[in-house]
Amino acid sequence: MPKPKSIDPGISKNISIPASLVAQVDDLLFSDAEGRVPHGAYSRLFTMLLRRFLSDLPPAEVRATPAEQLLSELDK
């Protein structure tokens, strides 16, 4: 039986993350049972963190904040 289509399909994005940070996250996500970081672990982590980040923003700020301002806040 085929897998049903997702209501909210994923979209691939390429990002660059400092190697030292990747190493720390790899250590946290590593599965002894699989002997590696499980498939999709980074996607699930980033999805969870982005949802938390967006839910913590005031509603008006989500609508009104220009992308440049948001990116500059992330660089602080």
N, C-alpha and C positions, 0 to 999 in steps of 0.2 A: 504494500500500500504506500503510495507516495506521501512525502511529508507535506502538510498543508503550508500554503504561503503565509509568511509572517505578516501580521497586521502593520507592523512598523519595521520594514526591511532595513538592514544595515547598509551603510555606505562606507566604502573604503576611503581613508584619508591617510596620507603619508605625513608623518611628523618626525622631527629630529629631537632626540632627548640626550642630554649629556651621558657619556658612558658610565660615569661614576654612579649616576642615579639609576641607570638601567641595571647595573650590577646589584645595587641594593634591592631593587624591586624583584629582580630575578631570584635573589636569595629568599625573599618573602613568598613568592609565588611557586617556587620549586616544589614538585611533587616527588617524594621518595618512591611512591608506587610506580610512577611513570618514568622516573629517572630524568625528568626534564620539566620545564614550565609547560603546563597543559595547554593544548590548543584553545584559543579564545580567552585565556586568563587575562591578558592585557586589555582586550576589548571589554570584558566584564568589569575590570577595575576602573578603566577610564569612564565607562558609562555610569558607574556608581558615583565616581568623584564629580563628574560633570553635572549629574542630577542634583547632588548635594550642593554644589556651587551655585547652580541656577535657583534652587529653592531658597537659598540664603539671601539672594538679592531682593531688595524691595521691588514690588511689582512695577512701579513707575520707572525705576532704573533699568529694568529689563527692556522696556519699550523705548526709553529715551536715550540711552547711552550709546554714543557712536562707537563703532568698532575700534577706532584708533584709541579712544579714551579707555575702553575696556582692556585692550592689549597693553597700554601703558601701565595700567593698574596691576596687571599680572607680572610685569617686569620689576616691580618694586620689591 
